[in-house]
Amino acid sequence: PTLFPHPQLGRALASSMRRLDPFSTVADLPPGNEALRRAIAQRYAGEGLAVDPQQIIITTGAMEALSLSLQVLTEPGDWVVVESPTFYGALQAIERLKLNAVEIPVIPGVGIDLALLEEALAQRPIKACWLMGNVQHPLGHTMPDEHKQALMALLNRRGVALVEDDVYAEVYFGRERPRPIKYWDTSGDSLLCSSFSKCLAPGFRVGWVVAGRHAERVQRLQLMSTLSTNVPSQLALAEMLRQGGVDAHFRRLRHTLAQRQQQMRAALLRLLPGEVSISSPDGGYFLWLEFDPRLDSRALHAQALASGFSLAPGALFSSKGLHNHCLRLNSSHPWSEQLETALIQLAELIHRQLTVVPTNNNKAP
């Protein structure tokens, strides 16, 4: 939480509230504050993606953007492709909307397996794909551009819409901000969702969807559900983007997150020699740990809570309970004695699980 520019956000909020037009509570109903939508469109234009501000709808965080996108594309009972492992929020949204998830394995460092995706598209009437091209959660890799292009070409050819979750795009570790998969969309069917929650203002809960030709339907759905996104938050972020300086914040944030991730990864490799495969993310603040299939991450989660710390069990990232021998850790916290103690305790719990000798109850007398 201390990595975000709270003083600047506070000043922008106070400034925008002093100049608040009483009619903005009406004017900033969906699609949202015009200045903010123009600023977002300008940022996309900087990476070569032409976006009409009128097709951007401001939402209450990225989860609302993603959920509204699914709703305009599907009806209860429809099939939706997700990656495996995938963000558990996607699985919860699919379940809430009474949809069916089709899990396609991810090739680490590359992205969703296109051969298996093509098979699934041929076998089922799939209506949408909820995918992450940049800093995939939980694995942390970014798809190479050629994979994004091939993926988008496949979906365009099959007439299947993409719902793109791009919330970690600003916390990449490379030299240039990676392009979204939508950059290669030729049909105009894809919806691109993101937010400022992971990179600038978590508590403001401001996200958006670049909805293209679906913009009017997304607006209508939002009016019938949450009505609109918090107006002061929209105004404050528009002011922040107008003043400039956010890119300097993003650079500092990326540098700090990369350092902390490297430090935690090095500690885990030291504490868990030979027992674990640890992801090497391209950004973000998560590490994905894969162990021998004997590991039970659900049991490990309960043991960790009893010891005073938390982790995300791998089964959480699959609708089928897969990946239970994996776990996800948050690497964004500064190094401290408390963190080091927790990692040592985690290593002890894992070692204890993996070295338990099973009892053979069927042994002959």
VEXSE-330187 format. One record per atom (N, C-alpha, C): z, y, x; residue in three letters. Coordinates in steps of 0.05 Angstrom, whole numbers. Example, Ala and Ser with C-alpha at 12.3 -4.5 7.8 and 13.67 -1.06 7.14 Angstrom:
REM residues 2
c3,c2,c1,residu
156,-114,264,ALA
156,-90,246,ALA
156,-66,264,ALA
142,-45,257,SER
143,-21,273,SER
157,1,258,SER
***
This chain:
REM residues 365
c3,c2,c1,residu
0,-25,16,PRO
0,0,0,PRO
0,26,17,PRO
11,24,41,THR
13,49,58,THR
-14,56,71,THR
-34,39,68,LEU
-60,44,81,LEU
-77,64,65,LEU
-69,71,41,PHE
-86,88,24,PHE
-77,118,26,PHE
-96,136,22,PRO
-90,165,26,PRO
-76,178,2,PRO
-51,170,-3,HIS
-37,179,-27,HIS
-34,209,-28,HIS
-27,223,-6,PRO
-25,252,-8,PRO
-51,266,-17,PRO
-73,257,-6,GLN
-99,269,-14,GLN
-105,263,-43,GLN
-100,238,-51,LEU
-104,231,-79,LEU
-87,248,-98,LEU
-62,252,-89,GLY
-43,268,-106,GLY
-53,297,-108,GLY
-63,308,-86,ARG
-73,336,-87,ARG
-98,338,-104,ARG
-116,318,-102,ALA
-140,318,-119,ALA
-133,315,-148,ALA
-113,299,-154,LEU
-105,295,-182,LEU
-93,321,-193,LEU
-75,334,-177,ALA
-62,359,-186,ALA
-83,381,-190,ALA
-102,383,-171,SER
-123,403,-173,SER
-141,399,-197,SER
-149,374,-202,SER
-166,369,-225,SER
-152,372,-252,SER
-125,367,-252,MET
-110,371,-277,MET
-106,401,-283,MET
-103,417,-262,ARG
-101,446,-266,ARG
-126,457,-279,ARG
-149,446,-271,ARG
-174,456,-281,ARG
-185,439,-304,ARG
-168,422,-316,LEU
-177,404,-337,LEU
-188,418,-361,LEU
-212,412,-369,ASP
-224,422,-393,ASP
-214,405,-416,ASP
-201,417,-436,PRO
-191,400,-459,PRO
-211,382,-471,PRO
-237,391,-470,PHE
-258,375,-483,PHE
-267,352,-465,PHE
-256,350,-440,SER
-264,328,-423,SER
-255,301,-434,SER
-233,301,-450,THR
-224,276,-462,THR
-245,265,-481,THR
-263,282,-490,VAL
-285,272,-507,VAL
-310,268,-490,VAL
-315,288,-473,ALA
-340,287,-457,ALA
-340,263,-437,ALA
-316,255,-429,ASP
-314,233,-409,ASP
-310,205,-422,ASP
-316,203,-447,LEU
-317,176,-459,LEU
-341,162,-447,LEU
-344,135,-452,PRO
-366,121,-439,PRO
-393,137,-443,PRO
-408,139,-421,PRO
-407,123,-396,PRO
-387,134,-375,PRO
-373,156,-380,GLY
-354,166,-361,GLY
-361,193,-349,GLY
-344,203,-332,ASN
-347,229,-320,ASN
-373,231,-305,ASN
-389,252,-311,GLU
-416,254,-300,GLU
-415,259,-270,GLU
-397,276,-261,ALA
-395,282,-232,ALA
-389,257,-216,ALA
-371,240,-227,LEU
-364,215,-213,LEU
-388,196,-213,LEU
-402,194,-235,ARG
-425,176,-236,ARG
-447,185,-216,ARG
-451,211,-215,ARG
-471,222,-196,ARG
-463,216,-167,ARG
-437,219,-161,ALA
-427,213,-134,ALA
-431,184,-126,ALA
-426,166,-145,ILE
-429,137,-140,ILE
-459,131,-135,ILE
-476,143,-152,ALA
-505,139,-149,ALA
-515,149,-122,ALA
-504,172,-112,GLN
-512,183,-86,GLN
-504,164,-63,GLN
-481,151,-66,ARG
-472,132,-45,ARG
-491,108,-44,ARG
-500,99,-67,TYR
-519,77,-68,TYR
-546,86,-56,TYR
-554,111,-62,ALA
-579,121,-51,ALA
-579,121,-21,ALA
-555,126,-10,GLY
-553,127,19,GLY
-559,100,33,GLY
-558,78,18,GLU
-564,52,29,GLU
-591,41,18,GLU
-606,59,5,GLY
-633,52,-4,GLY
-635,40,-31,GLY
-613,41,-47,LEU
-613,30,-74,LEU
-614,53,-94,LEU
-637,56,-107,ALA
-640,78,-127,ALA
-626,70,-153,ALA
-607,86,-161,VAL
-591,81,-185,VAL
-591,106,-202,VAL
-598,103,-228,ASP
-596,125,-247,ASP
-567,128,-255,ASP
-555,152,-251,PRO
-527,156,-259,PRO
-522,150,-289,PRO
-543,153,-305,GLN
-540,147,-334,GLN
-536,117,-339,GLN
-542,100,-319,GLN
-539,72,-322,GLN
-513,61,-309,GLN
-496,80,-300,ILE
-470,73,-289,ILE
-449,78,-311,ILE
-433,58,-317,ILE
-411,61,-336,ILE
-385,58,-321,ILE
-368,79,-323,ILE
-341,78,-310,ILE
-323,61,-327,ILE
-308,43,-313,THR
-291,24,-327,THR
-263,24,-316,THR
-245,11,-329,THR
-217,8,-320,THR
-216,-14,-300,THR
-222,-8,-275,GLY
-223,-28,-254,GLY
-248,-45,-255,GLY
-252,-61,-234,ALA
-276,-78,-233,ALA
-274,-101,-253,ALA
-250,-110,-259,MET
-248,-133,-278,MET
-259,-126,-305,MET
-254,-102,-315,GLU
-266,-94,-340,GLU
-297,-93,-338,GLU
-307,-83,-316,ALA
-336,-81,-311,ALA
-348,-109,-312,ALA
-335,-128,-298,LEU
-345,-156,-296,LEU
-344,-170,-323,LEU
-321,-166,-337,SER
-318,-178,-363,SER
-338,-167,-384,SER
-342,-141,-384,LEU
-361,-129,-403,LEU
-390,-139,-396,LEU
-395,-142,-371,SER
-422,-152,-363,SER
-427,-180,-373,SER
-407,-197,-371,LEU
-409,-224,-381,LEU
-413,-224,-411,LEU
-399,-206,-425,GLN
-400,-205,-454,GLN
-428,-197,-464,GLN
-442,-179,-450,VAL
-468,-171,-459,VAL
-489,-192,-454,VAL
-483,-211,-436,LEU
-503,-232,-429,LEU
-499,-258,-443,LEU
-475,-263,-453,THR
-468,-290,-463,THR
-456,-290,-491,THR
-454,-314,-502,GLU
-439,-319,-526,GLU
-421,-343,-521,GLU
-399,-346,-536,PRO
-381,-369,-532,PRO
-396,-395,-531,PRO
-389,-411,-511,GLY
-402,-437,-508,GLY
-424,-437,-487,GLY
-433,-413,-478,ASP
-454,-412,-458,ASP
-444,-420,-430,ASP
-463,-426,-412,TRP
-456,-435,-385,TRP
-460,-412,-366,TRP
-441,-410,-347,VAL
-441,-389,-327,VAL
-436,-401,-299,VAL
-453,-395,-280,VAL
-450,-405,-253,VAL
-430,-388,-237,VAL
-412,-402,-223,VAL
-394,-388,-204,VAL
-395,-403,-178,VAL
-387,-390,-157,GLU
-384,-403,-131,GLU
-360,-421,-130,GLU
-359,-440,-112,SER
-336,-457,-108,SER
-329,-458,-78,SER
-306,-447,-69,PRO
-286,-434,-85,PRO
-294,-406,-94,PRO
-281,-396,-116,THR
-287,-370,-126,THR
-262,-355,-133,THR
-264,-329,-138,PHE
-241,-313,-146,PHE
-230,-323,-173,PHE
-204,-328,-174,TYR
-192,-340,-198,TYR
-195,-321,-222,TYR
-198,-295,-218,GLY
-202,-277,-240,GLY
-227,-282,-255,GLY
-248,-291,-240,ALA
-273,-299,-253,ALA
-269,-323,-272,ALA
-254,-342,-263,LEU
-249,-366,-279,LEU
-233,-359,-304,LEU
-213,-341,-301,GLN
-197,-333,-324,GLN
-214,-318,-344,GLN
-232,-300,-334,ALA
-250,-285,-353,ALA
-268,-304,-368,ALA
-279,-324,-354,ILE
-297,-344,-366,ILE
-282,-360,-387,ILE
-257,-367,-381,GLU
-241,-383,-400,GLU
-235,-365,-425,GLU
-227,-340,-420,ARG
-220,-322,-443,ARG
-243,-318,-461,ARG
-267,-316,-450,LEU
-291,-311,-467,LEU
-303,-337,-478,LEU
-288,-360,-474,LYS
-297,-386,-484,LYS
-324,-394,-474,LYS
-328,-389,-448,LEU
-353,-398,-434,LEU
-347,-422,-417,LEU
-368,-434,-407,ASN
-365,-458,-390,ASN
-374,-451,-361,ASN
-357,-458,-342,ALA
-363,-452,-314,ALA
-377,-476,-301,ALA
-399,-469,-286,VAL
-413,-489,-270,VAL
-407,-481,-241,VAL
-392,-497,-226,GLU
-385,-491,-199,GLU
-405,-501,-179,GLU
-416,-483,-163,ILE
-435,-490,-142,ILE
-422,-485,-115,ILE
-422,-505,-97,PRO
-408,-502,-71,PRO
-420,-479,-55,PRO
-403,-467,-39,VAL
-412,-446,-20,VAL
-415,-458,8,VAL
-437,-451,21,ILE
-440,-458,49,ILE
-426,-437,66,ILE
-405,-443,80,PRO
-390,-423,94,PRO
-407,-407,113,PRO
-404,-381,112,GLY
-420,-363,129,GLY
-448,-357,119,GLY
-456,-370,97,VAL
-483,-367,87,VAL
-482,-357,58,VAL
-469,-372,41,GLY
-468,-365,13,GLY
-473,-389,-5,GLY
-476,-384,-31,ILE
-479,-405,-50,ILE
-503,-423,-43,ILE
-499,-449,-46,ASP
-520,-469,-39,ASP
-544,-466,-58,ASP
-566,-456,-49,LEU
-589,-449,-66,LEU
-602,-474,-77,LEU
-602,-496,-62,ALA
-614,-521,-72,ALA
-599,-532,-96,ALA
-572,-532,-93,LEU
-556,-541,-115,LEU
-556,-522,-139,LEU
-559,-496,-133,LEU
-561,-476,-155,LEU
-587,-481,-170,LEU
-609,-486,-156,GLU
-634,-491,-170,GLU
-633,-516,-188,GLU
-619,-536,-178,GLU
-615,-561,-194,GLU
-600,-554,-220,GLU
-579,-539,-217,ALA
-562,-532,-240,ALA
-578,-515,-260,ALA
-595,-497,-250,LEU
-611,-480,-268,LEU
-631,-497,-283,LEU
-641,-518,-270,ALA
-660,-536,-283,ALA
-647,-555,-304,ALA
-621,-561,-300,GLN
-608,-580,-317,GLN
-594,-568,-341,GLN
-586,-543,-340,ARG
-570,-531,-361,ARG
-582,-503,-369,ARG
-578,-495,-394,PRO
-587,-468,-403,PRO
-568,-446,-393,PRO
-567,-441,-368,ILE
-548,-423,-356,ILE
-556,-394,-363,ILE
-537,-378,-372,LYS
-543,-351,-381,LYS
-537,-330,-359,LYS
-519,-336,-341,ALA
-511,-316,-321,ALA
-499,-329,-296,ALA
-499,-314,-274,CYS
-486,-323,-249,CYS
-467,-301,-241,CYS
-441,-307,-238,TRP
-421,-288,-227,TRP
-418,-294,-198,TRP
-428,-277,-180,LEU
-429,-283,-152,LEU
-420,-259,-135,LEU
-412,-265,-110,MET
-404,-244,-91,MET
-422,-247,-66,MET
-438,-226,-61,GLY
-455,-227,-37,GLY
-441,-216,-12,GLY
-422,-197,-17,ASN
-409,-184,6,ASN
-379,-191,6,ASN
-369,-200,29,VAL
-341,-207,34,VAL
-331,-224,10,VAL
-343,-248,8,GLN
-337,-266,-14,GLN
-307,-273,-14,GLN
-296,-273,-38,HIS
-268,-279,-42,HIS
-266,-308,-53,HIS
-253,-326,-38,PRO
-234,-322,-17,PRO
-244,-327,12,PRO
-269,-335,15,LEU
-278,-344,42,LEU
-282,-320,61,LEU
-289,-297,51,GLY
-291,-273,67,GLY
-317,-268,81,GLY
-337,-286,77,HIS
-363,-281,91,HIS
-381,-264,74,HIS
-401,-253,87,THR
-422,-237,74,THR
-449,-252,77,THR
-463,-255,54,MET
-489,-269,55,MET
-508,-254,73,MET
-523,-268,90,PRO
-545,-255,105,PRO
-566,-244,85,PRO
-579,-223,93,ASP
-599,-210,75,ASP
-620,-229,65,ASP
-629,-247,83,GLU
-650,-266,74,GLU
-640,-285,52,GLU
-614,-292,53,HIS
-603,-309,33,HIS
-600,-294,6,HIS
-592,-269,8,LYS
-590,-252,-16,LYS
-617,-249,-29,LYS
-638,-245,-13,GLN
-665,-241,-23,GLN
-675,-267,-37,GLN
-670,-290,-24,ALA
-678,-316,-35,ALA
-663,-322,-61,ALA
-638,-316,-61,LEU
-621,-320,-85,LEU
-632,-303,-108,LEU
-637,-277,-103,MET
-646,-259,-124,MET
-674,-268,-134,MET
-691,-277,-116,ALA
-717,-286,-124,ALA
-715,-311,-142,ALA
-697,-329,-136,LEU
-692,-353,-152,LEU
-683,-345,-180,LEU
-664,-327,-182,LEU
-654,-319,-208,LEU
-675,-304,-224,LEU
-690,-286,-211,ASN
-712,-272,-225,ASN
-733,-292,-235,ASN
-740,-312,-219,ARG
-760,-332,-227,ARG
-751,-348,-251,ARG
-724,-354,-252,ARG
-713,-370,-273,ARG
-705,-353,-297,ARG
-706,-327,-295,GLY
-698,-310,-317,GLY
-668,-310,-323,GLY
-652,-314,-302,VAL
-623,-315,-305,VAL
-611,-290,-293,VAL
-593,-277,-308,ALA
-581,-252,-300,ALA
-559,-256,-280,ALA
-556,-237,-262,LEU
-535,-237,-242,LEU
-514,-216,-249,LEU
-488,-225,-249,VAL
-466,-207,-250,VAL
-454,-207,-222,VAL
-457,-185,-208,GLU
-450,-184,-180,GLU
-423,-170,-177,GLU
-404,-184,-165,ASP
-377,-174,-159,ASP
-378,-163,-130,ASP
-378,-136,-128,ASP
-381,-124,-101,ASP
-357,-107,-94,ASP
-333,-116,-101,VAL
-309,-99,-98,VAL
-301,-95,-69,VAL
-309,-113,-51,TYR
-300,-112,-23,TYR
-322,-99,-4,TYR
-343,-88,-16,ALA
-365,-78,0,ALA
-357,-56,20,ALA
-336,-40,14,GLU
-328,-19,32,GLU
-309,-28,54,GLU
-299,-53,52,VAL
-280,-62,73,VAL
-294,-84,90,VAL
-319,-80,96,TYR
-334,-97,114,TYR
-325,-90,143,TYR
-329,-108,162,PHE
-321,-103,190,PHE
-345,-97,208,PHE
-369,-98,197,GLY
-393,-93,214,GLY
-399,-64,218,GLY
-422,-58,229,ARG
-429,-30,235,ARG
-440,-16,210,ARG
-453,-31,192,GLU
-466,-18,169,GLU
-456,-31,143,GLU
-453,-15,123,ARG
-445,-26,97,ARG
-467,-45,87,ARG
-459,-70,80,PRO
-479,-90,72,PRO
-491,-83,44,PRO
-516,-88,41,ARG
-529,-82,15,ARG
-521,-103,-6,ARG
-519,-95,-31,PRO
-513,-114,-52,PRO
-537,-132,-58,PRO
-533,-154,-71,ILE
-555,-172,-78,ILE
-575,-158,-96,ILE
-564,-140,-113,LYS
-581,-125,-132,LYS
-604,-110,-118,LYS
-601,-104,-93,TYR
-621,-89,-78,TYR
-648,-103,-80,TYR
-648,-130,-82,TRP
-672,-146,-83,TRP
-680,-154,-112,TRP
-668,-142,-132,ASP
-674,-149,-159,ASP
-700,-136,-168,ASP
-719,-151,-178,THR
-744,-140,-187,THR
-747,-140,-217,THR
-728,-154,-231,SER
-730,-155,-260,SER
-713,-134,-274,SER
-693,-123,-261,GLY
-675,-104,-273,GLY
-654,-116,-290,GLY
-650,-143,-289,ASP
-631,-157,-306,ASP
-603,-157,-294,ASP
-600,-153,-268,SER
-574,-157,-255,SER
-556,-133,-261,SER
-529,-139,-261,LEU
-509,-119,-265,LEU
-491,-119,-240,LEU
-487,-95,-229,LEU
-472,-92,-204,LEU
-445,-79,-210,LEU
-423,-93,-203,CYS
-397,-84,-210,CYS
-380,-78,-185,CYS
-365,-57,-185,SER
-348,-50,-162,SER
-325,-32,-171,SER
-309,-23,-152,SER
-287,-6,-159,SER
-276,8,-134,SER
-258,27,-138,PHE
-244,40,-116,PHE
-217,27,-110,PHE
-211,6,-125,SER
-183,-5,-123,SER
-178,-18,-96,SER
-197,-30,-83,LYS
-193,-45,-58,LYS
-196,-27,-33,LYS
-206,-2,-37,CYS
-212,14,-13,CYS
-201,42,-14,CYS
-194,52,-37,LEU
-186,80,-38,LEU
-162,86,-56,LEU
-162,77,-81,ALA
-142,85,-100,ALA
-134,62,-118,ALA
-118,43,-109,PRO
-111,19,-125,PRO
-99,26,-152,PRO
-80,44,-153,GLY
-66,50,-177,GLY
-82,66,-198,GLY
-105,77,-190,PHE
-121,93,-208,PHE
-137,75,-227,PHE
-142,50,-219,ARG
-156,31,-236,ARG
-183,42,-246,ARG
-199,51,-227,VAL
-226,62,-234,VAL
-247,44,-222,VAL
-264,32,-239,GLY
-286,16,-229,GLY
-311,25,-243,GLY
-333,9,-240,TRP
-358,17,-253,TRP
-377,-7,-253,TRP
-397,-5,-270,VAL
-418,-25,-271,VAL
-445,-10,-271,VAL
-462,-17,-253,VAL
-490,-8,-253,VAL
-504,-27,-272,VAL
-508,-19,-297,ALA
-515,-37,-318,ALA
-545,-39,-324,ALA
-561,-20,-312,GLY
-590,-21,-317,GLY
-596,-20,-347,GLY
-614,-37,-355,ARG
-623,-37,-383,ARG
-601,-46,-403,ARG
-579,-56,-392,HIS
-557,-65,-409,HIS
-537,-43,-414,HIS
-542,-19,-403,ALA
-522,3,-403,ALA
-512,10,-431,ALA
-530,12,-450,GLU
-522,20,-477,GLU
-503,0,-490,GLU
-509,-26,-486,ARG
-492,-47,-498,ARG
-465,-48,-484,ARG
-464,-44,-458,VAL
-438,-43,-444,VAL
-421,-20,-454,VAL
-433,3,-458,GLN
-419,26,-469,GLN
-407,20,-496,GLN
-423,8,-513,ARG
-415,2,-540,ARG
-391,-18,-540,ARG
-392,-38,-522,LEU
-370,-57,-520,LEU
-345,-44,-510,LEU
-348,-26,-491,GLN
-324,-12,-480,GLN
-311,6,-502,GLN
-328,19,-517,LEU
-317,36,-539,LEU
-301,19,-559,LEU
-309,-6,-563,MET
-296,-23,-582,MET
-271,-37,-571,MET
-267,-35,-544,SER
-245,-49,-532,SER
-224,-29,-520,SER
-230,-18,-497,THR
-211,1,-484,THR
-217,30,-490,THR
-238,35,-504,LEU
-248,62,-511,LEU
-259,77,-487,LEU
-242,83,-467,SER
-252,96,-443,SER
-233,92,-420,SER
-242,99,-396,THR
-225,98,-372,THR
-208,123,-370,THR
-184,121,-358,ASN
-166,143,-355,ASN
-181,168,-344,ASN
-181,190,-359,VAL
-196,214,-352,VAL
-186,228,-327,VAL
-159,233,-324,PRO
-150,246,-299,PRO
-157,230,-274,PRO
-156,204,-275,SER
-164,188,-251,SER
-193,192,-244,SER
-210,193,-265,GLN
-239,197,-260,GLN
-243,225,-246,GLN
-230,245,-257,LEU
-233,272,-247,LEU
-223,274,-218,LEU
-200,261,-212,ALA
-189,262,-185,ALA
-208,249,-165,ALA
-219,226,-172,LEU
-237,212,-154,LEU
-263,227,-150,LEU
-273,240,-171,ALA
-297,257,-169,ALA
-291,279,-149,ALA
-267,291,-151,GLU
-259,312,-133,GLU
-257,302,-104,GLU
-245,279,-100,MET
-243,267,-73,MET
-271,263,-61,MET
-289,252,-76,LEU
-316,247,-66,LEU
-331,273,-61,LEU
-326,293,-77,ARG
-339,319,-73,ARG
-329,333,-48,ARG
-303,331,-42,GLN
-292,344,-18,GLN
-301,330,7,GLN
-307,304,6,GLY
-314,289,30,GLY
-289,279,44,GLY
-293,264,65,GLY
-270,253,79,GLY
-264,224,72,GLY
-275,214,50,VAL
-269,186,43,VAL
-281,166,63,VAL
-303,173,75,ASP
-315,155,94,ASP
-298,152,119,ASP
-285,174,127,ALA
-267,173,150,ALA
-243,155,143,ALA
-233,157,118,HIS
-212,139,109,HIS
-222,110,110,HIS
-246,105,100,PHE
-256,77,99,PHE
-258,66,127,PHE
-266,82,147,ARG
-268,72,175,ARG
-240,65,185,ARG
-221,82,180,ARG
-193,76,189,ARG
-183,50,176,ARG
-188,48,150,LEU
-179,25,135,LEU
-191,-1,146,LEU
-218,-1,150,ARG
-231,-25,161,ARG
-220,-32,188,ARG
-216,-12,205,HIS
-206,-18,232,HIS
-178,-31,230,HIS
-161,-20,214,THR
-133,-31,211,THR
-133,-59,199,THR
-149,-63,179,LEU
-150,-89,166,LEU
-161,-110,186,LEU
-181,-103,201,ALA
-193,-122,221,ALA
-172,-129,242,ALA
-157,-109,252,GLN
-136,-114,272,GLN
-115,-133,261,GLN
-105,-127,237,ARG
-84,-144,225,ARG
-93,-172,219,ARG
-119,-174,211,GLN
-129,-201,206,GLN
-131,-217,231,GLN
-141,-205,253,GLN
-143,-219,278,GLN
-115,-227,288,GLN
-95,-211,284,GLN
-68,-217,294,GLN
-57,-240,278,GLN
-60,-241,252,MET
-50,-263,236,MET
-65,-289,242,MET
-92,-287,246,ARG
-108,-310,252,ARG
-99,-323,278,ARG
-95,-306,299,ALA
-86,-315,325,ALA
-59,-329,323,ALA
-41,-318,307,ALA
-14,-330,304,ALA
-16,-357,290,ALA
-34,-359,270,LEU
-37,-385,255,LEU
-49,-406,274,LEU
-68,-398,290,LEU
-81,-418,308,LEU
-60,-427,329,LEU
-42,-410,336,ARG
-21,-417,355,ARG
0,-436,342,ARG
6,-430,317,LEU
27,-445,303,LEU
17,-471,291,LEU
-10,-473,286,LEU
-21,-496,273,LEU
-43,-508,290,LEU
-38,-515,314,PRO
-60,-525,332,PRO
-71,-552,322,PRO
-97,-553,318,GLY
-110,-578,311,GLY
-107,-587,282,GLY
-91,-572,267,GLU
-85,-581,239,GLU
-101,-565,219,GLU
-115,-545,227,VAL
-127,-526,207,VAL
-153,-515,216,VAL
-171,-510,196,SER
-195,-494,200,SER
-191,-468,186,SER
-193,-446,201,ILE
-188,-419,190,ILE
-214,-403,188,ILE
-218,-390,166,SER
-242,-374,162,SER
-243,-351,182,SER
-267,-341,188,SER
-271,-317,205,SER
-286,-296,188,SER
-271,-282,171,PRO
-283,-264,151,PRO
-299,-241,163,PRO
-318,-231,148,ASP
-334,-208,155,ASP
-322,-182,145,ASP
-299,-185,132,GLY
-286,-161,121,GLY
-263,-169,103,GLY
-251,-150,89,GLY
-230,-156,70,GLY
-203,-161,84,GLY
-185,-175,70,TYR
-158,-179,81,TYR
-147,-206,72,TYR
-165,-226,71,PHE
-156,-253,64,PHE
-165,-273,86,PHE
-148,-293,90,LEU
-156,-316,107,LEU
-155,-341,90,LEU
-175,-358,93,TRP
-177,-383,79,TRP
-172,-406,99,TRP
-151,-422,93,LEU
-143,-443,111,LEU
-150,-470,98,LEU
-163,-487,113,GLU
-171,-514,103,GLU
-157,-535,120,GLU
-144,-554,107,PHE
-128,-575,120,PHE
-139,-603,114,PHE
-126,-622,125,ASP
-131,-650,119,ASP
-127,-654,88,ASP
-144,-671,75,PRO
-141,-674,46,PRO
-114,-683,37,PRO
-97,-693,55,ARG
-70,-701,47,ARG
-53,-677,39,ARG
-60,-653,47,LEU
-43,-629,41,LEU
-44,-623,12,LEU
-21,-617,0,ASP
-19,-609,-28,ASP
-10,-580,-29,ASP
-30,-562,-33,SER
-23,-533,-32,SER
-7,-524,-56,SER
-9,-539,-78,ARG
8,-532,-101,ARG
38,-536,-94,ARG
43,-559,-83,ALA
71,-565,-74,ALA
79,-545,-52,ALA
61,-539,-34,LEU
67,-520,-13,LEU
74,-492,-24,LEU
59,-484,-45,HIS
65,-459,-58,HIS
93,-458,-69,HIS
102,-479,-82,ALA
129,-480,-93,ALA
150,-479,-70,ALA
144,-493,-48,GLN
163,-493,-26,GLN
164,-466,-12,GLN
141,-452,-11,ALA
140,-426,1,ALA
157,-406,-15,ALA
154,-407,-42,LEU
169,-389,-59,LEU
199,-394,-56,LEU
207,-419,-53,ALA
235,-425,-49,ALA
245,-414,-22,ALA
226,-411,-3,SER
234,-400,24,SER
231,-370,25,SER
222,-357,3,GLY
222,-328,2,GLY
195,-315,9,GLY
173,-330,9,PHE
147,-318,13,PHE
126,-332,-5,PHE
103,-320,-6,SER
83,-330,-25,SER
56,-335,-11,SER
40,-353,-23,LEU
13,-359,-15,LEU
-3,-367,-40,LEU
-29,-367,-38,ALA
-46,-375,-60,ALA
-56,-403,-56,ALA
-48,-422,-72,PRO
-58,-450,-69,PRO
-88,-451,-74,PRO
-102,-468,-59,GLY
-131,-470,-61,GLY
-141,-478,-89,GLY
-125,-495,-103,ALA
-134,-504,-130,ALA
-138,-481,-149,ALA
-125,-458,-144,LEU
-127,-435,-161,LEU
-156,-424,-162,LEU
-172,-431,-141,PHE
-199,-420,-138,PHE
-221,-439,-149,PHE
-213,-457,-167,SER
-232,-476,-179,SER
-222,-483,-207,SER
-241,-484,-226,SER
-234,-492,-253,SER
-228,-522,-255,SER
-236,-537,-234,LYS
-232,-566,-234,LYS
-208,-574,-216,LYS
-194,-554,-206,GLY
-171,-561,-188,GLY
-179,-570,-160,GLY
-204,-564,-153,LEU
-213,-571,-126,LEU
-199,-554,-105,LEU
-203,-560,-80,HIS
-193,-544,-57,HIS
-162,-544,-55,HIS
-149,-565,-66,ASN
-120,-565,-65,ASN
-110,-569,-37,ASN
-127,-577,-18,HIS
-119,-580,10,HIS
-123,-554,25,HIS
-130,-532,11,CYS
-134,-506,23,CYS
-114,-486,12,CYS
-112,-463,26,LEU
-96,-441,16,LEU
-107,-415,26,LEU
-99,-394,12,ARG
-108,-367,19,ARG
-84,-350,26,ARG
-85,-335,48,LEU
-64,-317,56,LEU
-74,-288,57,LEU
-57,-269,51,ASN
-63,-241,52,ASN
-55,-231,80,ASN
-75,-220,94,SER
-71,-212,122,SER
-68,-182,125,SER
-64,-167,103,SER
-65,-138,104,SER
-38,-126,113,SER
-17,-142,113,HIS
10,-130,120,HIS
13,-125,150,HIS
27,-105,157,PRO
31,-99,186,PRO
49,-121,198,PRO
44,-126,224,TRP
59,-147,237,TRP
89,-139,239,TRP
106,-157,232,SER
135,-152,232,SER
150,-178,237,SER
176,-175,242,GLU
192,-198,246,GLU
193,-215,221,GLU
194,-202,198,GLN
194,-216,172,GLN
168,-233,168,GLN
145,-221,175,LEU
120,-235,172,LEU
118,-258,191,LEU
127,-254,216,GLU
126,-275,236,GLU
144,-299,228,GLU
167,-292,217,THR
186,-313,207,THR
173,-329,185,THR
160,-315,166,ALA
147,-329,144,ALA
125,-348,154,ALA
109,-339,174,LEU
88,-356,184,LEU
99,-380,199,LEU
121,-377,213,ILE
134,-400,226,ILE
144,-419,205,ILE
156,-409,183,GLN
166,-427,162,GLN
142,-441,149,GLN
120,-427,144,LEU
96,-439,132,LEU
86,-462,150,LEU
85,-457,176,ALA
75,-478,194,ALA
93,-502,193,ALA
119,-498,191,GLU
138,-520,190,GLU
134,-536,164,GLU
130,-522,142,LEU
126,-536,116,LEU
100,-552,117,LEU
79,-541,129,ILE
53,-555,130,ILE
56,-579,148,ILE
68,-576,171,HIS
71,-598,190,HIS
87,-621,177,HIS
108,-613,162,ARG
124,-633,149,ARG
108,-649,128,ARG
91,-635,113,GLN
74,-649,94,GLN
54,-668,107,GLN
42,-659,129,LEU
21,-675,141,LEU
31,-697,159,LEU
57,-698,165,THR
68,-719,182,THR
85,-738,167,THR
87,-735,140,VAL
102,-754,124,VAL
87,-781,124,VAL
101,-802,130,VAL
90,-829,130,VAL
92,-840,102,VAL
70,-847,89,PRO
72,-857,62,PRO
86,-884,61,PRO
102,-888,40,THR
116,-913,36,THR
98,-933,22,THR
96,-957,33,ASN
79,-978,21,ASN
97,-996,4,ASN
97,-990,-22,ASN
114,-1005,-41,ASN
103,-1033,-47,ASN
78,-1037,-39,ASN
66,-1063,-45,ASN
67,-1083,-22,ASN
83,-1076,-2,LYS
85,-1093,21,LYS
99,-1120,14,LYS
87,-1142,24,ALA
98,-1168,17,ALA
126,-1172,30,ALA
144,-1186,16,PRO
171,-1191,27,PRO
170,-1209,51,PRO
***
